[in-house]
Amino acid sequence: IINNYLGGTQGGAVDKASPSGMHFRDSKRKVDYVLAYHYRKRLARHPAGAGSPEPTHESASLALVSNGGTGKGCAELQRQDGGQYAPQEQPRPLGVEVIELGPLDTLEEEKRLQREEYERNLVEVGLEIEKDPENKSQGLSFVRIHAPWQVLSREAELLKIKMPTKKMYEITEEGGILKTLNEIWCKLTKPLQPQVPQQENTNMKSLSYPFSREKIYLYNIKDKDTFFDNATRSRIVREILKRVSTKARNSTGIGTLIANHVYDAAYPLHDGEYEGQNDDMNERKLLYREWARYGVFYKFQPIDLIRKYFGEKIGLYFAWLGLYTEFLIPSSVVGIIVFLYGCITIEGDIPSKEMCDQHNAFTMCPLCDKFCDYWNLSSACATARASHLFDNPATVFFSIFMALWATMFLEQWKRLQMRLSYFWDLTGLEEEEVSFLSEHPRPEYETKLLQKKLKNKSITTENSNEDEKEKLTWSDRMPGYAANFGLILFMIMLTFSAVFGVIVYRITTAAALSFSTNETTRSNVRVTVTATAVIINLVVILILDEIYGAVAKWLTEIEVPKTEKTFEERLILKAFLLKFVNSYAPIFYVAFFKGRFVGRPGHYVYVFEGYRMEECAPGGCLMELCIQLSIIMLGKQLIQNNLFEIGIPKLKKLFRKLKDERTEPKEMDTNQSKDPQQWDLDYILEPFTGLTPEYMEMIIQFGFVTLFVASFPLAPLFALLNNIIEVRLDAKKFVTELRRPDTVRAKDIGIWYNILSGIGKLSVIINAFVIAVTSDFIPRLMYQYAYSQNGTMHGFINHTLSYFNVSHLKAGTQPENSPFAQDVLFCRFKDYREPPWSQNQYEFSKQYWAVLSARLAFVILFQNLVMFLSVLVDWIIPDIPKDISEQIKKEKSVLLDFFLKEEHEKLKLIESFIARDKQKHKSGTKGERIRAASFCQFNRCQKGSFASFSSQHTEV
């Protein structure tokens, strides 16, 4: 514990900062954690009634906190024998001016006292602290924290952190053809491997065991300073910071103090600069060179190094993202083949030829009232040919393939997750460790609980035993739940309103453009309306996405979840629900609702008593669904995932820098080092806010790839191209633009797996309906095998068009000034209805009901077939790889043997010691007493403290 205060001439000896920026000023002790805060001094140095806890030294360059002794009176640390410093009370200086404190001064004084108490409590639990001097009227200051070995070992045992022991065992590899294939694959992919340090012998693995001070002789401790790596050290310190409390405002932990603005930030340090000419290589620089640059996009990710630097939770995210990107390669190849199949077979598609044939001359009914004329179906030739690219028999195969692809991806992820768990020593991650880490109450929960206690006035805050029993009940959270239900419902209705607004825009714009006197404008109405409407949809989605993210966070906060884990899960569910509805609502409309409720000629459905509901294009709605899906998907990926991710952090960093420069006065700081230290550089970086945004954008993309893939086979290809950039973009953000996150141990990706699984199952149903309802696959199949006279597709277009007698048009809806009005007796429209000469004219025909039955039958058949195949794939592929399962069993056996051997050797050592003791003191009058003493010592050792023999055993 640091027990020295350096000021005046004493500070001169240690005026220089540590050369690396990673240590205390003695260049020996590592900085494991940093607390940052802004301070503002009063005009009077020692106001009456609120004494300063330390004297002000004008030329002080360094202030190191003592363990205890700083009270509200002035305390100066005096040198005592043995090289220690102890506090002694000093009388208040004479001639102190009595002044009134303003509101800001009172608040600042309260924060200062809280900081002092908190730092004093940190020192009491064993941490060592180094502080910057506050030698400006206001400014930014840092508290640097170092955890000595005693604290690290104590907390590692408490947290059950697994550490490598001396025992190494061999990993048995699979033999036969699999081993040969693996060796060939390793040779082929050697240029793609990142150049990072690897374990010398990859066939050997250290046996890991939760750290125990009693069994310290088991561990391979070469150097106590490096036994715990930087990530583990910072994690241990973070747990202490969460646990240590202050009496002021009943604050528990650093989270509450940051929420109350006592401190601005708390973060572990990066390992140094990530770029520069110096030859000092650190893990951050290595990650930047081999992972966080666009120039290495073709290389595999150094997952083990990512896990070591950022922790298991972030390591699992990048492992999942890497596997997802790899799985997109085969789906992209198959999607390209399906698209090329459509391109190759377009010339042989009979329905497209019939639509493009000028001699057939299908005269179609007007697309709008009064201003639209009769038109020839051959004018929609280009749309029909383009629809065939995506509406062909191969898309059915591709939908089945993608459903199985999603299942295989999730199965492979479970296997990879298990493999990583084994090599990262997460297989035996005790539930106590998980619960211990997740049970820290959130600051907002504690504040709400304190308000409840003060309101009830039945339980005092001093009774800690009853404090633990007190908790927020269902009735306390009822207002939050009610607000959640109401606002989420409102947000979903807002999304539907935005979709409806775009529909109204399309209808009114189409009607307005139809009035145009320009022939080119009238002929391109559908293209213009579709393109502009999709862009409007995209802009609305991007805006609402940002709003919904903030709303979901606010709604989760007013629920007041107790722990961070609960908070994160509830936030994810709300954000996903809102963003899912927002992203896919326009696509669902085009896929399943557009053109279904338009009515028929003479009996159309109108909106606002003048505008007809919009219809699908002559080639069907699938082409428009493809356009909608591609623009929204590409737009979200390009604008939201890339431009926003690059631009917004840079703007925030610039804004924070300008704010700090504006608030801090231009004072000369003679003690500040010319070169900024690592804690200064890291403070400027953006704080890490969690992995939820990273996962969310990938999950929404996964939905685009799987849910409507029947309409857009190229979706996996665009997702793959985006993800190649996304991996490096996220990597660069974590390495260069974010403060180092706290390392968090996690066995899996949590609730995201359940969401992925749900999307995979939903995709089967949606694709079944897209093929059956939106595409012409079922009508074509029915015609070819039930209605065609020669078993071909000749006559299909005529079969799908119904007749309408133009004399049955309502008055005022007939085309005005039509040159064809005298020649046209019947016009055609796309539907299965009885002709005008039938008894049940314009009613649904038998073909309509037959096709509808076939569509529903296809949905049931497709869904059950794909679900069965998915379950079969799930059953065939085991969740745990066979070799990993065997290694886990072997590890348990080796661990048991290792412990038995160590205990046996320890027992032999004790027995030999006692035997030697007996022989030495066999004769003599004091023999009996000595033997009794040694026996007592043996008894004490057996009760659990072998400390005296542990050192001897280590030497042996």
Backbone hydrogen bonds, N-H to C=O, Kabsch-Sander energy under -0.5 kcal/mol:
donor,donor_aa,acceptor,acceptor_aa,energy
3,N,1,I,-0.6
7,G,5,Y,-0.5
10,Q,7,G,-1.8
11,G,8,G,-0.6
12,G,9,T,-0.8
13,A,10,Q,-1.1
14,V,11,G,-1.1
15,D,12,G,-1.1
21,G,18,S,-0.5
24,F,29,R,-2.8
27,S,24,F,-2.1
31,V,22,M,-3.0
32,D,30,K,-0.9
32,D,145,I,-2.6
33,Y,145,I,-1.4
34,V,267,Y,-1.9
35,L,143,V,-2.8
36,A,265,A,-2.6
37,Y,141,S,-2.3
39,Y,139,G,-2.6
41,K,137,S,-3.8
50,A,47,P,-1.1
57,H,55,P,-0.6
58,E,56,T,-0.6
60,A,57,H,-1.4
62,L,6,L,-0.5
63,A,131,K,-1.9
68,G,66,S,-1.3
71,G,69,G,-0.9
76,E,88,Q,-1.9
78,Q,76,E,-0.7
78,Q,86,A,-2.1
80,Q,84,Q,-2.5
83,G,80,Q,-1.1
86,A,78,Q,-1.8
88,Q,76,E,-1.5
90,Q,74,C,-1.8
96,V,93,P,-0.5
99,I,97,E,-0.6
106,T,102,G,-2.6
107,L,103,P,-2.2
108,E,104,L,-2.6
109,E,105,D,-2.5
110,E,106,T,-2.2
111,K,107,L,-2.2
112,R,108,E,-2.3
113,L,109,E,-2.3
114,Q,110,E,-2.1
115,R,111,K,-2.5
116,E,112,R,-2.4
117,E,113,L,-2.4
118,Y,114,Q,-2.6
119,E,115,R,-2.8
120,R,116,E,-2.2
121,N,117,E,-2.2
122,L,118,Y,-2.0
123,V,119,E,-2.0
124,E,120,R,-1.8
125,V,121,N,-1.4
126,G,123,V,-1.4
127,L,122,L,-1.9
128,E,146,H,-3.0
130,E,144,R,-2.5
131,K,63,A,-2.4
132,D,142,F,-1.6
135,N,133,P,-1.2
139,G,39,Y,-2.1
141,S,37,Y,-2.9
143,V,35,L,-3.2
144,R,130,E,-3.3
144,R,142,F,-0.5
145,I,33,Y,-2.8
146,H,128,E,-3.0
152,L,148,P,-2.4
153,S,149,W,-2.9
154,R,150,Q,-1.8
155,E,151,V,-2.7
156,A,152,L,-2.5
157,E,153,S,-1.7
158,L,154,R,-1.8
159,L,155,E,-2.8
160,K,156,A,-0.5
161,I,156,A,-2.3
163,M,209,Y,-2.1
165,T,207,L,-3.1
166,K,218,L,-2.5
169,Y,205,K,-2.3
171,I,203,N,-4.0
172,T,170,E,-0.7
178,L,175,G,-0.7
180,T,176,G,-1.6
181,L,177,I,-2.7
182,N,178,L,-2.3
183,E,179,K,-2.3
184,I,180,T,-2.3
185,W,181,L,-2.6
186,C,182,N,-2.3
187,K,183,E,-2.0
188,L,184,I,-2.3
189,T,185,W,-2.2
190,K,187,K,-0.8
192,L,189,T,-1.1
193,Q,189,T,-0.5
193,Q,190,K,-1.3
196,V,194,P,-1.9
202,T,200,E,-0.7
204,M,201,N,-1.5
205,K,169,Y,-2.6
207,L,167,K,-2.9
208,S,206,S,-0.5
209,Y,163,M,-2.1
211,F,161,I,-2.7
216,I,213,R,-1.1
218,L,215,K,-2.1
219,Y,216,I,-1.0
220,N,164,P,-1.2
221,I,219,Y,-1.8
222,K,220,N,-1.0
226,T,223,D,-0.9
227,F,223,D,-1.3
228,F,224,K,-0.5
229,D,227,F,-0.6
233,R,229,D,-2.5
234,S,230,N,-2.5
235,R,231,A,-1.8
236,I,232,T,-2.3
237,V,233,R,-2.4
238,R,234,S,-2.4
239,E,235,R,-1.9
240,I,236,I,-1.7
241,L,237,V,-2.7
242,K,238,R,-2.1
243,R,239,E,-1.3
244,V,240,I,-2.5
246,T,251,S,-2.9
250,N,247,K,-2.0
251,S,246,T,-0.5
251,S,248,A,-1.6
253,G,244,V,-1.8
253,G,251,S,-0.6
254,I,241,L,-1.2
256,T,252,T,-0.6
257,L,253,G,-1.4
258,I,254,I,-2.5
259,A,255,G,-2.2
260,N,256,T,-2.0
261,H,258,I,-1.5
262,V,257,L,-2.7
263,Y,257,L,-0.9
264,D,36,A,-2.8
265,A,36,A,-1.6
267,Y,34,V,-2.2
281,M,279,D,-0.7
286,L,282,N,-2.3
287,L,283,E,-2.4
288,Y,284,R,-2.1
289,R,285,K,-2.4
290,E,286,L,-2.4
291,W,287,L,-1.5
292,A,287,L,-2.0
296,V,293,R,-1.3
297,F,294,Y,-1.4
299,K,296,V,-1.7
300,F,192,L,-2.9
303,I,301,Q,-2.0
306,I,302,P,-2.2
307,R,303,I,-2.6
308,K,304,D,-2.1
309,Y,305,L,-2.2
310,F,306,I,-3.1
311,G,306,I,-0.5
311,G,307,R,-1.8
313,K,744,V,-2.2
315,G,311,G,-2.0
316,L,312,E,-2.7
317,Y,313,K,-1.5
318,F,314,I,-2.1
319,A,315,G,-1.9
320,W,316,L,-2.6
321,L,317,Y,-2.7
322,G,318,F,-2.2
323,L,319,A,-2.3
324,Y,320,W,-2.7
325,T,321,L,-2.2
326,E,322,G,-2.3
327,F,323,L,-2.6
328,L,324,Y,-1.2
329,I,325,T,-0.5
329,I,326,E,-1.2
331,S,327,F,-1.2
332,S,328,L,-2.3
333,V,329,I,-2.1
334,V,330,P,-2.4
335,G,331,S,-2.4
336,I,332,S,-2.4
337,I,333,V,-2.1
338,V,334,V,-2.4
339,F,335,G,-2.2
340,L,336,I,-2.8
341,Y,337,I,-2.3
342,G,338,V,-1.8
343,C,339,F,-2.0
344,I,340,L,-2.7
345,T,341,Y,-2.4
346,I,342,G,-0.5
346,I,343,C,-0.5
347,E,344,I,-0.5
349,D,346,I,-0.8
350,I,348,G,-0.8
353,K,349,D,-1.8
354,E,350,I,-2.6
355,M,351,P,-2.1
356,C,352,S,-2.0
357,D,353,K,-1.0
358,Q,356,C,-0.5
360,N,357,D,-0.7
361,A,357,D,-0.7
363,T,361,A,-0.8
364,M,362,F,-0.7
364,M,375,W,-3.6
365,C,828,R,-2.3
370,K,813,T,-1.6
371,F,369,D,-3.4
375,W,364,M,-1.3
377,L,362,F,-2.2
379,S,376,N,-1.9
380,A,377,L,-2.0
381,C,378,S,-1.3
384,A,380,A,-1.9
385,R,381,C,-2.4
386,A,382,A,-2.2
387,S,383,T,-2.2
388,H,384,A,-1.3
389,L,385,R,-0.6
389,L,386,A,-1.0
390,F,386,A,-0.5
390,F,387,S,-1.2
391,D,387,S,-2.7
392,N,390,F,-0.8
395,T,392,N,-1.9
396,V,392,N,-0.5
396,V,393,P,-0.9
397,F,393,P,-1.1
398,F,394,A,-2.3
399,S,395,T,-2.1
400,I,396,V,-1.9
401,F,397,F,-2.7
402,M,398,F,-2.6
403,A,399,S,-1.8
404,L,400,I,-2.1
405,W,401,F,-2.4
406,A,402,M,-2.3
407,T,403,A,-1.6
408,M,404,L,-2.8
409,F,405,W,-2.6
410,L,406,A,-2.1
411,E,407,T,-2.3
412,Q,408,M,-2.8
413,W,409,F,-2.2
414,K,410,L,-2.0
415,R,411,E,-1.9
416,L,412,Q,-2.7
417,Q,413,W,-3.1
418,M,414,K,-1.9
419,R,415,R,-2.2
420,L,416,L,-2.8
421,S,417,Q,-2.2
422,Y,418,M,-1.8
423,F,419,R,-2.2
424,W,420,L,-2.5
425,D,422,Y,-1.1
426,L,421,S,-3.7
427,T,421,S,-1.1
429,L,426,L,-1.7
430,E,428,G,-0.7
434,V,430,E,-1.8
435,S,431,E,-3.0
436,F,432,E,-2.8
437,L,433,E,-2.2
438,S,434,V,-1.9
439,E,435,S,-1.3
442,R,562,K,-2.8
446,E,442,R,-2.1
447,T,443,P,-2.4
448,K,444,E,-2.3
449,L,445,Y,-2.4
450,L,446,E,-2.5
451,Q,447,T,-2.2
452,K,448,K,-1.9
453,K,449,L,-2.2
454,L,450,L,-2.6
455,K,451,Q,-2.0
456,N,452,K,-2.6
457,K,453,K,-2.7
463,N,460,T,-1.0
464,S,462,E,-1.4
467,D,463,N,-1.6
468,E,464,S,-1.6
469,K,465,N,-0.8
470,E,466,E,-1.6
477,R,473,T,-1.3
478,M,474,W,-0.6
481,Y,477,R,-2.4
482,A,478,M,-2.7
483,A,479,P,-2.4
484,N,480,G,-2.3
485,F,481,Y,-2.6
486,G,482,A,-2.5
487,L,483,A,-2.7
488,I,484,N,-2.6
489,L,485,F,-2.0
490,F,486,G,-2.1
491,M,487,L,-2.8
492,I,488,I,-2.4
493,M,489,L,-2.2
494,L,490,F,-2.2
495,T,491,M,-2.1
496,F,492,I,-2.2
497,S,493,M,-2.3
498,A,494,L,-2.2
499,V,495,T,-2.2
500,F,496,F,-2.7
501,G,497,S,-2.7
502,V,498,A,-1.9
503,I,499,V,-2.0
504,V,500,F,-2.7
505,Y,501,G,-2.1
506,R,502,V,-2.4
507,I,503,I,-2.5
508,T,504,V,-2.9
509,T,505,Y,-2.7
510,A,506,R,-2.3
511,A,507,I,-2.1
512,A,508,T,-2.7
513,L,509,T,-2.9
514,S,510,A,-1.3
515,F,511,A,-0.7
515,F,512,A,-0.9
516,S,513,L,-1.0
522,R,518,N,-2.0
523,S,519,E,-2.1
524,N,520,T,-1.2
525,V,522,R,-0.9
528,T,524,N,-2.3
529,V,525,V,-2.7
530,T,526,R,-2.4
531,A,527,V,-2.4
532,T,528,T,-2.3
533,A,529,V,-2.3
534,V,530,T,-2.1
535,I,531,A,-1.8
536,I,532,T,-2.3
537,N,533,A,-2.6
538,L,534,V,-2.4
539,V,535,I,-2.4
540,V,536,I,-2.6
541,I,537,N,-2.5
542,L,538,L,-2.5
543,I,539,V,-2.3
544,L,540,V,-2.9
545,D,541,I,-2.4
546,E,542,L,-1.5
547,I,543,I,-1.9
548,Y,544,L,-3.4
549,G,545,D,-2.0
550,A,546,E,-1.6
551,V,547,I,-2.6
552,A,548,Y,-2.8
553,K,549,G,-1.6
554,W,550,A,-2.2
555,L,551,V,-2.9
556,T,552,A,-2.0
557,E,553,K,-2.0
558,I,554,W,-2.0
559,E,555,L,-0.7
560,V,556,T,-0.6
560,V,557,E,-1.0
564,E,440,H,-0.5
567,F,563,T,-2.2
568,E,564,E,-2.7
569,E,565,K,-2.3
570,R,566,T,-2.4
571,L,567,F,-2.4
572,I,568,E,-2.4
573,L,569,E,-2.1
574,K,570,R,-2.2
575,A,571,L,-2.8
576,F,572,I,-2.8
577,L,573,L,-2.3
578,L,574,K,-2.4
579,K,575,A,-2.7
580,F,576,F,-2.7
581,V,577,L,-2.1
582,N,578,L,-2.2
583,S,579,K,-2.6
584,Y,580,F,-2.2
585,A,581,V,-1.8
588,F,584,Y,-2.9
589,Y,585,A,-2.1
590,V,586,P,-1.9
591,A,587,I,-2.4
592,F,588,F,-2.6
593,F,588,F,-0.5
593,F,589,Y,-2.2
594,K,589,Y,-2.6
595,G,614,E,-0.9
596,R,593,F,-1.9
597,F,593,F,-0.5
600,R,603,H,-1.0
603,H,600,R,-2.6
605,V,598,V,-1.8
607,V,611,Y,-4.1
610,G,607,V,-1.2
611,Y,607,V,-1.9
613,M,605,V,-2.2
620,G,617,A,-2.5
625,L,621,C,-2.6
626,C,622,L,-2.2
627,I,623,M,-2.1
628,Q,624,E,-2.8
629,L,625,L,-2.7
630,S,626,C,-2.5
631,I,627,I,-2.4
632,I,628,Q,-2.2
633,M,629,L,-2.5
634,L,630,S,-2.7
635,G,631,I,-2.6
636,K,632,I,-2.5
637,Q,633,M,-2.2
638,L,634,L,-2.8
639,I,635,G,-2.7
640,Q,635,G,-0.7
640,Q,636,K,-0.9
641,N,636,K,-2.1
642,N,637,Q,-0.7
643,L,638,L,-2.0
644,F,639,I,-2.4
645,E,640,Q,-0.5
646,I,642,N,-2.1
647,G,643,L,-3.2
648,I,644,F,-2.1
650,K,646,I,-0.9
651,L,647,G,-2.3
652,K,648,I,-2.6
653,K,649,P,-2.4
654,L,650,K,-2.3
655,F,651,L,-2.6
656,R,652,K,-2.7
657,K,653,K,-2.1
658,L,654,L,-2.5
659,K,655,F,-2.4
660,D,656,R,-2.3
661,E,657,K,-2.2
662,R,658,L,-2.0
663,T,659,K,-2.4
664,E,660,D,-2.2
667,E,665,P,-2.0
670,T,668,M,-0.8
672,Q,669,D,-0.8
681,L,677,Q,-2.1
682,D,678,Q,-2.6
683,Y,679,W,-1.5
684,I,680,D,-1.1
685,L,681,L,-0.6
685,L,682,D,-0.6
686,E,737,E,-2.2
695,Y,691,L,-2.6
696,M,692,T,-2.7
697,E,693,P,-1.9
698,M,694,E,-1.2
699,I,695,Y,-2.6
700,I,696,M,-2.5
701,Q,697,E,-1.7
702,F,698,M,-2.4
703,G,699,I,-1.9
704,F,700,I,-1.9
705,V,701,Q,-2.3
706,T,702,F,-1.9
707,L,703,G,-2.9
708,F,703,G,-0.5
709,V,706,T,-0.7
711,S,708,F,-1.7
712,F,708,F,-0.7
715,A,712,F,-2.0
718,F,714,L,-1.9
719,A,715,A,-2.3
720,L,716,P,-2.4
721,L,717,L,-2.3
722,N,718,F,-2.1
723,N,719,A,-2.5
724,I,720,L,-2.0
725,I,721,L,-1.1
726,E,722,N,-2.7
727,V,723,N,-2.6
728,R,724,I,-0.9
729,L,725,I,-2.5
730,D,726,E,-3.0
731,A,727,V,-2.2
732,K,728,R,-2.8
733,K,729,L,-2.1
734,F,730,D,-2.5
735,V,731,A,-2.4
736,T,732,K,-2.8
737,E,732,K,-0.7
737,E,733,K,-1.3
738,L,733,K,-1.3
739,R,686,E,-2.6
740,R,268,P,-0.5
752,W,749,I,-1.1
753,Y,750,G,-1.3
754,N,750,G,-0.6
755,I,751,I,-1.8
756,L,752,W,-2.6
757,S,753,Y,-2.5
758,G,754,N,-2.3
759,I,755,I,-2.5
760,G,756,L,-2.3
761,K,757,S,-2.0
762,L,758,G,-2.5
763,S,759,I,-2.3
764,V,760,G,-0.8
765,I,761,K,-1.1
766,I,762,L,-2.5
767,N,763,S,-2.5
768,A,764,V,-1.7
769,F,765,I,-2.0
770,V,766,I,-2.6
771,I,767,N,-2.4
772,A,768,A,-2.2
773,V,769,F,-3.4
774,T,769,F,-1.0
774,T,770,V,-0.6
775,S,770,V,-2.1
777,F,771,I,-0.5
778,I,771,I,-0.6
780,R,776,D,-2.1
781,L,777,F,-2.1
782,M,778,I,-3.0
783,Y,779,P,-2.4
784,Q,780,R,-2.6
785,Y,781,L,-2.0
786,A,782,M,-2.0
787,Y,782,M,-0.9
787,Y,783,Y,-1.1
788,S,783,Y,-3.1
796,F,793,M,-1.8
799,H,795,G,-1.7
800,T,796,F,-1.6
801,L,797,I,-0.8
801,L,798,N,-0.6
802,S,829,F,-3.2
804,F,827,C,-1.8
806,V,804,F,-0.6
806,V,825,L,-2.0
808,H,805,N,-2.1
809,L,806,V,-1.4
813,T,810,K,-2.0
816,E,370,K,-2.9
818,S,815,P,-0.6
821,A,818,S,-0.9
823,D,820,F,-0.7
824,V,820,F,-1.9
825,L,823,D,-0.6
827,C,804,F,-2.4
828,R,363,T,-2.5
829,F,802,S,-1.8
831,D,800,T,-1.4
831,D,829,F,-0.9
833,R,831,D,-0.9
834,E,843,E,-3.1
838,S,835,P,-1.7
841,Q,838,S,-0.7
841,Q,839,Q,-0.9
842,Y,834,E,-1.7
843,E,840,N,-1.8
845,S,832,Y,-1.7
849,W,845,S,-1.4
850,A,846,K,-2.3
851,V,847,Q,-2.8
852,L,848,Y,-2.5
853,S,849,W,-2.2
854,A,850,A,-2.2
855,R,851,V,-2.4
856,L,852,L,-2.3
857,A,853,S,-2.5
858,F,854,A,-2.4
859,V,855,R,-2.2
860,I,856,L,-2.1
861,L,857,A,-2.7
862,F,858,F,-3.5
863,Q,859,V,-2.5
864,N,860,I,-2.4
865,L,861,L,-2.6
866,V,862,F,-2.7
867,M,863,Q,-2.5
868,F,864,N,-2.3
869,L,865,L,-2.4
870,S,866,V,-2.6
871,V,867,M,-2.5
872,L,868,F,-2.4
873,V,869,L,-2.6
874,D,870,S,-2.5
875,W,871,V,-2.3
876,I,872,L,-2.6
877,I,873,V,-2.3
885,S,881,P,-2.4
886,E,882,K,-2.1
887,Q,883,D,-2.1
888,I,884,I,-2.3
889,K,885,S,-1.7
890,K,886,E,-2.5
891,E,887,Q,-2.7
892,K,888,I,-1.9
893,S,889,K,-2.0
894,V,890,K,-3.0
895,L,891,E,-2.5
896,L,892,K,-2.1
897,D,893,S,-2.4
898,F,894,V,-2.6
899,F,895,L,-2.2
900,L,896,L,-2.4
901,K,897,D,-2.5
902,E,898,F,-2.3
903,E,899,F,-2.7
904,H,900,L,-2.3
905,E,901,K,-2.4
906,K,902,E,-2.2
907,L,903,E,-2.4
908,K,904,H,-2.4
909,L,905,E,-2.1
910,I,906,K,-2.2
911,E,907,L,-2.6
912,S,908,K,-2.6
913,F,909,L,-2.0
914,I,910,I,-2.4
915,A,911,E,-2.7
916,R,912,S,-2.4
917,D,913,F,-2.1
918,K,914,I,-2.4
919,Q,915,A,-2.3
920,K,916,R,-2.1
921,H,917,D,-1.6
922,K,919,Q,-1.0
927,G,924,G,-0.8
930,I,926,K,-2.2
931,R,927,G,-2.7
932,A,928,E,-2.4
933,A,929,R,-2.4
934,S,930,I,-2.9
935,F,931,R,-2.3
936,C,932,A,-2.4
937,Q,933,A,-2.5
938,F,934,S,-2.4
939,N,935,F,-2.4
940,R,936,C,-2.6
941,C,937,Q,-2.3
942,Q,938,F,-2.3
943,K,939,N,-1.4
944,G,941,C,-1.7
945,S,940,R,-1.1
946,F,944,G,-0.7
949,F,946,F,-0.7
950,S,946,F,-2.0
951,S,947,A,-1.1
952,Q,948,S,-0.5
953,H,949,F,-3.0
954,T,950,S,-2.5
955,E,951,S,-2.2
956,V,952,Q,-2.5
